[in-house]
Amino acid sequence: MTLQTLLWLIISLSLLFFLFINLLKKNLISNDLLFFIFASTILSLTLLVFYFYFQDYFISFISSCMLMINNFLLIREIKHIIKHYDFMSLPYFAISIYIFSYLLLLNLRY
């Protein structure tokens, strides 16, 4: 992962939080959605810490796998709440798939 990937992750995460702020204003936040938001934030931080600070690619791969599954469930919960897929939630899922595939290829190389 490069710093550009980190920048895209921050941008897509900020788009997702703008969506959450809009849902919060409309009072549409459920307990499941809150759980997925907090889990996504924690998994993103663990992924970044294990990849950039510890440089442990296997644990960061496991974290990215859990992040990708969590993001899929997060998007599904958002669709359940607002009854359609929102554009602001899709870049975060796409970047998590990219990070997962990158770390998968990195782990297969070693």
Backbone as CSV, one residue per row, in Angstrom:
resi,resn,N_x,N_y,N_z,CA_x,CA_y,CA_z,C_x,C_y,C_z
1,MET,0.840,-1.175,0.000,0.000,0.000,0.000,0.881,1.233,0.000
2,THR,0.450,2.162,-0.749,1.197,3.409,-0.801,0.447,4.481,-0.023
3,LEU,1.012,5.642,-0.006,0.341,6.744,0.661,-0.891,7.207,-0.106
4,GLN,-0.921,6.968,-1.425,-2.121,7.277,-2.200,-3.286,6.399,-1.771
5,THR,-3.008,5.146,-1.488,-4.054,4.249,-1.002,-4.562,4.709,0.353
6,LEU,-3.654,5.147,1.186,-4.043,5.687,2.488,-4.898,6.940,2.328
7,LEU,-4.544,7.783,1.371,-5.330,8.981,1.100,-6.734,8.620,0.605
8,TRP,-6.829,7.645,-0.296,-8.143,7.199,-0.780,-8.962,6.580,0.334
9,LEU,-8.309,5.881,1.236,-9.020,5.303,2.378,-9.592,6.408,3.265
10,ILE,-8.837,7.444,3.509,-9.314,8.555,4.341,-10.453,9.301,3.649
11,ILE,-10.326,9.522,2.341,-11.389,10.204,1.604,-12.668,9.385,1.594
12,SER,-12.559,8.088,1.343,-13.760,7.247,1.303,-14.377,7.098,2.689
13,LEU,-13.552,7.063,3.722,-14.078,7.009,5.084,-14.800,8.301,5.448
14,SER,-14.283,9.432,4.982,-14.966,10.695,5.250,-16.294,10.783,4.504
15,LEU,-16.366,10.248,3.288,-17.649,10.188,2.572,-18.658,9.341,3.332
16,LEU,-18.182,8.253,3.887,-19.063,7.379,4.655,-19.557,8.076,5.918
17,PHE,-18.705,8.842,6.568,-19.131,9.548,7.770,-20.087,10.692,7.455
18,PHE,-19.971,11.299,6.271,-20.978,12.280,5.858,-22.343,11.621,5.706
19,LEU,-22.359,10.406,5.178,-23.618,9.666,5.075,-24.187,9.373,6.458
20,PHE,-23.315,9.014,7.401,-23.787,8.733,8.757,-24.326,9.986,9.434
21,ILE,-23.714,11.125,9.163,-24.220,12.376,9.733,-25.603,12.683,9.182
22,ASN,-25.803,12.443,7.877,-27.128,12.652,7.291,-28.153,11.702,7.888
23,LEU,-27.758,10.452,8.118,-28.684,9.497,8.741,-28.977,9.880,10.184
24,LEU,-27.994,10.432,10.855,-28.186,10.869,12.231,-29.140,12.058,12.308
25,LYS,-29.040,12.969,11.348,-29.959,14.108,11.310,-31.399,13.666,11.074
26,LYS,-31.569,12.602,10.275,-32.907,12.093,9.989,-33.395,11.097,11.039
27,ASN,-32.558,10.849,12.041,-32.880,9.921,13.132,-33.152,8.506,12.607
28,LEU,-32.265,8.014,11.724,-32.400,6.685,11.143,-31.312,5.721,11.593
29,ILE,-30.561,6.087,12.603,-29.470,5.245,13.080,-30.047,4.112,13.932
30,SER,-29.646,2.873,13.588,-30.054,1.725,14.385,-28.852,1.217,15.185
31,ASN,-29.112,0.299,16.081,-28.023,-0.274,16.880,-27.078,-1.101,16.018
32,ASP,-27.617,-1.800,15.026,-26.769,-2.577,14.128,-25.832,-1.670,13.335
33,LEU,-26.363,-0.568,12.862,-25.544,0.369,12.103,-24.443,0.969,12.974
34,LEU,-24.754,1.292,14.201,-23.725,1.806,15.116,-22.627,0.783,15.363
35,PHE,-23.017,-0.475,15.509,-22.019,-1.524,15.703,-21.101,-1.625,14.492
36,PHE,-21.675,-1.595,13.290,-20.857,-1.694,12.081,-19.963,-0.471,11.897
37,ILE,-20.433,0.684,12.300,-19.608,1.902,12.216,-18.406,1.794,13.142
38,PHE,-18.648,1.426,14.390,-17.538,1.316,15.344,-16.587,0.184,14.970
39,ALA,-17.125,-0.934,14.511,-16.267,-2.039,14.098,-15.435,-1.660,12.882
40,SER,-16.015,-0.920,11.959,-15.281,-0.489,10.778,-14.155,0.472,11.147
41,THR,-14.424,1.368,12.066,-13.393,2.306,12.501,-12.255,1.572,13.208
42,ILE,-12.584,0.654,14.085,-11.559,-0.095,14.809,-10.750,-0.978,13.862
43,LEU,-11.427,-1.635,12.923,-10.714,-2.495,11.977,-9.823,-1.681,11.035
44,SER,-10.263,-0.499,10.648,-9.424,0.358,9.805,-8.162,0.784,10.555
45,LEU,-8.330,1.152,11.812,-7.163,1.547,12.596,-6.208,0.381,12.823
46,THR,-6.726,-0.806,13.108,-5.837,-1.962,13.301,-5.127,-2.337,12.015
47,LEU,-5.824,-2.217,10.898,-5.190,-2.495,9.617,-4.026,-1.542,9.370
48,LEU,-4.238,-0.266,9.619,-3.183,0.712,9.393,-2.022,0.530,10.363
49,VAL,-2.325,0.213,11.601,-1.249,0.021,12.583,-0.416,-1.212,12.244
50,PHE,-1.081,-2.313,11.924,-0.316,-3.529,11.633,0.417,-3.452,10.304
51,TYR,-0.109,-2.702,9.350,0.586,-2.610,8.068,1.730,-1.602,8.120
52,PHE,1.479,-0.398,8.593,2.500,0.642,8.519,3.464,0.633,9.698
53,TYR,2.981,0.356,10.905,3.864,0.455,12.065,4.596,-0.864,12.327
54,PHE,3.840,-1.948,12.467,4.475,-3.234,12.761,4.983,-3.943,11.516
55,GLN,4.442,-3.617,10.354,4.767,-4.242,9.076,4.578,-5.754,9.132
56,ASP,3.499,-6.156,9.764,3.111,-7.556,9.822,2.002,-7.765,8.798
57,TYR,2.367,-8.350,7.659,1.438,-8.420,6.539,0.350,-9.463,6.739
58,PHE,0.632,-10.515,7.478,-0.382,-11.551,7.673,-1.510,-11.056,8.587
59,ILE,-1.175,-10.416,9.690,-2.225,-9.907,10.586,-2.983,-8.762,9.917
60,SER,-2.299,-7.947,9.126,-3.010,-6.894,8.401,-3.910,-7.496,7.322
61,PHE,-3.523,-8.636,6.742,-4.396,-9.330,5.791,-5.652,-9.850,6.486
62,ILE,-5.495,-10.424,7.663,-6.654,-10.912,8.413,-7.563,-9.752,8.798
63,SER,-6.966,-8.651,9.192,-7.748,-7.469,9.531,-8.476,-6.918,8.307
64,SER,-7.832,-6.933,7.152,-8.497,-6.448,5.938,-9.623,-7.378,5.505
65,CYS,-9.468,-8.670,5.757,-10.545,-9.619,5.466,-11.763,-9.333,6.336
66,MET,-11.535,-9.126,7.615,-12.652,-8.791,8.507,-13.255,-7.434,8.157
67,LEU,-12.410,-6.488,7.730,-12.903,-5.172,7.325,-13.779,-5.275,6.082
68,MET,-13.384,-6.105,5.129,-14.174,-6.262,3.920,-15.535,-6.885,4.228
69,ILE,-15.564,-7.890,5.088,-16.830,-8.506,5.481,-17.693,-7.509,6.239
70,ASN,-17.082,-6.761,7.134,-17.821,-5.750,7.894,-18.387,-4.671,6.974
71,ASN,-17.615,-4.248,5.977,-18.100,-3.223,5.063,-19.249,-3.731,4.204
72,PHE,-19.208,-4.992,3.830,-20.332,-5.571,3.087,-21.597,-5.543,3.942
73,LEU,-21.467,-5.939,5.194,-22.627,-5.917,6.086,-23.072,-4.490,6.397
74,LEU,-22.135,-3.562,6.456,-22.467,-2.160,6.670,-23.280,-1.602,5.503
75,ILE,-22.858,-1.880,4.290,-23.587,-1.407,3.119,-24.967,-2.055,3.054
76,ARG,-25.041,-3.314,3.423,-26.338,-3.993,3.453,-27.271,-3.368,4.490
77,GLU,-26.737,-2.986,5.627,-27.548,-2.337,6.656,-27.997,-0.944,6.213
78,ILE,-27.124,-0.212,5.537,-27.509,1.098,5.014,-28.618,0.950,3.978
79,LYS,-28.498,-0.063,3.118,-29.549,-0.306,2.135,-30.860,-0.665,2.833
80,HIS,-30.781,-1.407,3.905,-31.982,-1.780,4.648,-32.645,-0.548,5.276
81,ILE,-31.859,0.418,5.699,-32.404,1.611,6.351,-32.978,2.594,5.340
82,ILE,-32.211,2.919,4.283,-32.676,3.953,3.359,-33.298,3.389,2.086
83,LYS,-33.392,2.069,1.967,-34.099,1.361,0.892,-33.443,1.471,-0.484
84,HIS,-32.220,1.959,-0.561,-31.468,1.947,-1.820,-29.984,2.074,-1.479
85,TYR,-29.150,1.712,-2.453,-27.717,1.853,-2.250,-27.332,3.318,-2.410
86,ASP,-26.549,3.809,-1.501,-26.111,5.194,-1.561,-24.719,5.244,-2.169
87,PHE,-24.481,6.234,-3.002,-23.198,6.362,-3.687,-22.046,6.612,-2.722
88,MET,-22.309,7.282,-1.623,-21.224,7.638,-0.701,-20.712,6.438,0.089
89,SER,-21.436,5.330,0.106,-20.965,4.165,0.838,-20.150,3.214,-0.037
90,LEU,-20.256,3.321,-1.338,-19.579,2.386,-2.230,-18.066,2.583,-2.358
91,PRO,-17.511,3.806,-2.333,-16.051,3.928,-2.425,-15.311,3.266,-1.261
92,TYR,-15.885,3.295,-0.086,-15.232,2.668,1.064,-15.183,1.151,0.898
93,PHE,-16.250,0.579,0.360,-16.255,-0.862,0.098,-15.257,-1.203,-1.008
94,ALA,-15.172,-0.367,-2.035,-14.232,-0.619,-3.133,-12.785,-0.541,-2.657
95,ILE,-12.474,0.426,-1.809,-11.098,0.535,-1.324,-10.759,-0.617,-0.376
96,SER,-11.743,-1.111,0.363,-11.469,-2.261,1.232,-11.230,-3.519,0.407
97,ILE,-11.920,-3.674,-0.715,-11.659,-4.806,-1.612,-10.271,-4.692,-2.226
98,TYR,-9.890,-3.472,-2.602,-8.554,-3.264,-3.161,-7.469,-3.590,-2.142
99,ILE,-7.626,-3.137,-0.915,-6.635,-3.410,0.131,-6.572,-4.902,0.423
100,PHE,-7.726,-5.555,0.463,-7.751,-6.993,0.694,-7.021,-7.743,-0.415
101,SER,-7.284,-7.394,-1.670,-6.630,-8.096,-2.773,-5.129,-7.806,-2.802
102,TYR,-4.741,-6.582,-2.479,-3.323,-6.249,-2.425,-2.607,-7.064,-1.350
103,LEU,-3.206,-7.146,-0.172,-2.572,-7.900,0.908,-2.613,-9.399,0.642
104,LEU,-3.625,-9.871,-0.060,-3.666,-11.280,-0.440,-2.516,-11.608,-1.376
105,LEU,-2.308,-10.778,-2.381,-1.186,-11.001,-3.296,0.149,-10.846,-2.599
106,LEU,0.234,-9.935,-1.664,1.473,-9.745,-0.915,1.791,-10.958,-0.052
107,ASN,0.762,-11.546,0.562,0.974,-12.732,1.395,1.250,-13.977,0.555
108,LEU,0.702,-14.040,-0.643,0.978,-15.181,-1.496,2.395,-15.138,-2.047
109,ARG,2.944,-13.938,-2.176,4.296,-13.789,-2.665,5.311,-14.267,-1.640
110,TYR,5.018,-14.089,-0.338,5.970,-14.475,0.711,5.705,-15.835,1.191
